[in-house]
Amino acid sequence: MIAFGPVPSRRLGRSLGINNIPHKACTYSCAYCQVGRTIHKEIDRHFFYQPDELFRDVSDKAGKARRKNEPIDYLSFVPDGEPTLDINLGLEIDLLRSLGKKIAVITNASLLWRKDVRMELMKADWVSVKVDSVMKKSWYMVNRPQMTLQLESILNGILEFARAYKGILATETMLVRNINDTVAGIEAVSDFLALLQPDISYLAVPSRPPAEKRVHPPGEEVVNRAYQQLSSKLTRVEFLIGYEGTAFASTGNAAEDLLGITAVHPMRRDAVEDLLKRASAEWAVVDDLIVREELVETEHEGNTFYLRKFIKGR
């Protein structure tokens, strides 16, 4: 099956997924990958599916969704591997344009040192690039790249792409405990992202079973600190932690609104107090969420922040 969905997406609204890569054909074998290890890492682009076959499958799924009155906001290349390994990616984007939907590509950015890859991604309306680390040691430990890949070339390729790209540019950084979550490591990432100035930067933590058992998410206090570091240099930073909830809507229910907002970004105590006041609710709502291990209180530079707990019971 090449096309799947549409499914709800925090990043893309209602997304019709496109799996243009067979299982685990990838340039990386990320330690946190939820679909397991990459047995054979590769960097050579080649043919996987006939472009016409991919177009027919996506068109068929889109037609079924339309007949059921299911909206589609994006056609999204989000396979179980690295989408830019597909040598027909640019042609496939051209074919899909006839469906009248915006097109997104979520890439680990490892092939952006290639001009042909950058040119093909220029055709997409929304592109997300992975930047887990800009330090060689932690990059090797977290992303475990194919042996000939060079971090400096990848970072230069991302910069070159960002300078020319006219669509919506997102970045994604996955934090892994004791590997790429240090103050210095995150500061280096934030400095690099400041050069890109993406439309939005996502911070994520492993929230599903990873490829390696040694992988664990950082504590909420570390994630909050990382959020503050990135926010000091970037226009828009959000969490991407797998909680859909009510992150983009006010329900009129103080508890639900708190969980929805703090799943996207931390809330300072004064902001929480203001939300409770507008909802005619008491602080006991916050205390109850903390007791139920759905909300966490943490400190940063003299301020108290509240975050949705990433993994309940940890």
C-alpha positions in Angstrom: 0.0 0.0 0.0 1.5 3.3 -1.1 -1.2 5.8 0.1 -2.8 5.7 3.5 -5.3 7.9 5.4 -6.3 10.6 5.5 -5.1 10.8 9.2 -5.0 13.7 11.7 -1.6 15.4 11.9 -0.5 18.0 14.4 1.7 19.5 11.7 -0.5 19.2 8.6 -4.1 19.0 9.6 -5.7 16.2 7.6 -2.9 14.4 5.8 -3.1 11.7 3.1 0.2 9.8 3.6 2.4 8.6 0.8 4.8 5.7 1.5 7.1 6.0 -1.5 9.9 4.0 0.1 9.9 0.3 0.9 10.3 -0.5 4.6 13.5 0.9 6.1 15.3 2.0 3.0 17.2 4.8 4.7 20.3 6.8 5.0 20.1 6.7 8.8 19.4 4.1 11.4 18.2 6.5 14.2 18.5 5.0 17.6 15.0 6.2 18.4 13.3 5.1 15.2 9.8 3.6 15.9 10.0 1.2 12.9 13.2 -0.5 14.0 16.8 -0.6 12.8 17.9 0.1 9.2 19.6 -3.2 8.2 21.2 -1.8 5.0 21.9 2.0 5.0 22.2 3.5 1.6 22.7 7.0 0.0 22.3 6.2 -3.7 19.0 7.3 -5.1 17.1 4.8 -7.2 13.8 3.6 -8.5 11.2 2.1 -6.1 7.7 2.4 -7.6 6.4 3.4 -11.0 5.4 7.1 -10.7 2.1 6.3 -12.5 1.4 3.5 -10.0 2.0 5.9 -7.1 -0.2 8.6 -8.7 -3.1 6.1 -9.3 -3.0 4.9 -5.7 -2.9 8.4 -4.2 -5.6 9.6 -6.6 -7.8 6.6 -5.7 -7.4 7.2 -2.0 -8.1 10.9 -2.4 -11.2 10.1 -4.5 -12.6 7.8 -1.8 -12.0 10.5 0.8 -13.8 13.1 -1.3 -16.8 10.8 -1.7 -16.9 10.4 2.1 -16.6 14.1 2.6 -13.3 13.6 4.4 -11.1 16.7 4.0 -7.5 16.5 2.9 -5.1 19.4 3.7 -1.9 17.8 2.4 -0.6 15.0 0.4 2.4 14.0 2.5 5.5 12.0 1.6 6.1 10.4 5.0 7.4 6.8 4.4 9.1 4.2 6.6 12.4 5.3 5.2 14.0 8.4 3.6 11.7 9.8 0.9 14.5 11.6 -1.0 16.1 8.2 -1.8 13.3 7.9 -4.4 14.9 9.1 -7.7 11.4 9.8 -9.0 10.3 12.1 -6.2 10.3 15.3 -8.3 8.3 13.6 -11.1 5.8 12.2 -8.5 5.2 15.7 -7.1 4.6 17.0 -10.6 2.0 14.3 -11.2 0.3 14.9 -7.9 -0.2 18.6 -8.6 -3.2 17.7 -10.8 -5.1 16.6 -7.6 -5.2 20.2 -6.4 -3.8 19.5 -3.0 -0.8 21.0 -1.2 2.2 18.6 -1.0 4.5 18.0 2.0 7.7 16.1 2.4 9.2 15.0 5.7 12.9 14.3 5.2 15.9 13.6 7.5 17.8 16.1 5.3 20.8 13.7 4.9 20.8 14.1 1.1 20.3 17.9 0.9 24.0 18.2 0.0 22.8 17.0 -3.5 21.6 19.7 -5.8 19.1 17.4 -7.5 17.4 16.6 -4.1 17.2 20.3 -3.2 15.7 21.2 -6.6 13.0 18.4 -6.3 12.1 19.5 -2.7 11.6 23.1 -4.0 8.5 21.8 -5.7 6.8 20.9 -2.4 4.6 23.4 -0.5 5.8 22.3 3.0 9.1 20.6 3.8 10.3 19.4 7.2 14.1 18.8 7.8 15.6 16.9 10.7 18.2 18.6 12.8 18.8 16.4 15.8 22.4 17.6 16.4 25.0 19.7 14.8 27.8 18.1 16.8 29.5 15.2 15.1 29.7 12.8 18.1 26.0 13.1 19.1 24.9 13.1 15.5 26.6 9.7 15.1 25.1 8.4 18.3 21.5 9.6 17.6 21.2 9.3 13.8 23.8 6.6 13.1 24.3 7.7 9.5 25.6 5.8 6.5 29.4 5.8 6.8 30.2 8.1 3.9 27.8 10.9 4.9 29.4 14.1 6.2 27.6 16.3 8.8 29.1 19.5 7.5 28.0 18.8 4.0 24.5 18.0 5.2 24.3 21.2 7.2 25.5 23.3 4.3 22.9 21.7 2.1 20.2 22.5 4.5 21.3 26.1 4.6 21.5 26.4 0.8 18.0 24.9 0.5 16.6 27.3 3.2 18.0 30.3 1.4 16.2 29.4 -1.9 13.0 27.6 -0.7 9.8 29.6 -1.1 7.4 27.2 0.7 6.8 26.6 4.4 10.0 25.3 6.1 9.8 23.3 9.3 12.6 21.7 11.4 12.3 18.8 13.8 14.7 18.0 16.6 14.3 14.7 18.6 15.9 14.9 22.0 17.4 11.7 23.5 18.4 11.6 27.2 22.1 12.0 27.8 23.0 12.1 24.1 21.9 15.3 22.4 20.1 17.1 25.3 23.0 19.0 26.8 22.9 22.8 27.2 25.8 23.1 24.8 24.3 20.7 22.3 20.9 22.4 22.2 22.5 25.8 22.1 24.5 24.7 19.0 21.3 23.5 17.3 19.5 26.8 18.2 22.3 28.8 16.6 22.1 26.7 13.5 18.3 27.0 13.3 18.6 30.7 13.8 20.5 30.8 10.5 17.7 29.0 8.8 14.9 31.0 10.4 12.3 28.2 9.6 8.6 29.0 9.8 8.3 26.6 12.7 10.6 24.4 14.7 9.4 21.2 16.4 10.9 19.7 19.5 10.2 16.0 20.0 11.0 13.2 22.4 10.8 9.4 21.9 7.2 8.5 22.9 6.9 5.1 21.2 9.1 2.0 21.5 12.4 2.9 19.9 14.9 0.8 17.9 17.3 0.7 20.8 16.3 0.0 24.4 18.9 2.4 25.7 17.0 5.3 24.3 14.9 7.3 26.7 13.3 10.8 26.6 14.8 13.6 28.7 12.9 14.8 31.7 10.4 17.6 31.3 12.7 20.1 32.9 15.3 19.4 30.2 12.7 19.7 27.5 11.4 23.0 28.9 15.0 24.3 29.0 15.5 23.3 25.4 12.2 25.0 24.4 13.4 28.2 26.1 16.8 28.0 24.4 15.2 27.6 20.9 12.5 30.2 21.6 15.1 32.9 22.4 16.3 32.7 18.8 13.4 31.5 16.7 10.0 32.9 15.9 7.9 29.8 16.5 8.7 26.6 18.5 6.3 23.8 19.3 6.4 20.4 20.9 5.7 17.4 18.8 5.0 14.7 21.3 2.3 12.6 19.8 -0.6 14.2 21.7 -3.3 15.5 19.4 -5.9 16.4 22.0 -7.3 19.9 21.7 -4.0 21.7 21.0 -5.5 24.2 18.6 -8.9 24.8 20.1 -10.5 26.2 23.3 -13.0 23.7 24.7 -14.2 25.9 27.6 -12.9 23.1 29.9 -9.9 24.4 31.8 -8.3 21.0 32.3 -8.6 20.1 28.6 -7.3 23.5 27.5 -4.3 23.2 29.8 -3.4 19.8 28.4 -3.9 20.9 24.9 -1.8 24.1 25.2 1.0 22.5 27.2 1.3 19.7 24.7 2.4 22.4 22.2 4.5 24.6 24.4 5.2 25.3 28.1 2.9 27.8 30.0 4.3 30.1 32.6 2.4 30.2 35.9 1.0 33.7 35.2 -0.4 32.4 31.9 -2.0 29.4 33.6 -3.5 31.7 36.2 -5.0 33.9 33.5 -6.5 30.9 31.7 -8.1 29.6 34.9 -9.5 33.0 35.6 -11.1 33.3 32.1 -12.6 29.8 32.6 -13.8 30.6 36.1 -11.8 27.7 37.4 -9.7 27.2 40.6 -6.0 26.3 40.9 -7.2 22.9 42.1 -7.5 22.0 38.4 -3.8 22.2 38.1 -3.1 20.3 41.3 -5.4 17.5 40.1 -3.6 17.2 36.7 -0.2 17.0 38.5 -1.5 14.3 40.9 -2.8 12.4 37.9 0.6 12.7 36.2 -0.8 14.5 33.2 0.9 17.8 34.0 4.4 18.6 35.3 5.7 21.7 37.1 9.3 22.8 36.4 11.5 25.8 36.9 13.6 27.8 34.4 15.5 31.0 35.1 13.4 32.0 38.1 10.0 31.2 36.5 7.7 28.3 37.0 6.4 26.5 33.9 3.8 23.8 33.3 4.2 21.1 30.6 2.1 18.2 29.6 3.8 15.0 30.9 5.2 13.2 27.9 5.2 9.6 29.2 2.6 9.0 32.0 3.9 7.1 35.0 7.6 7.5 34.1 
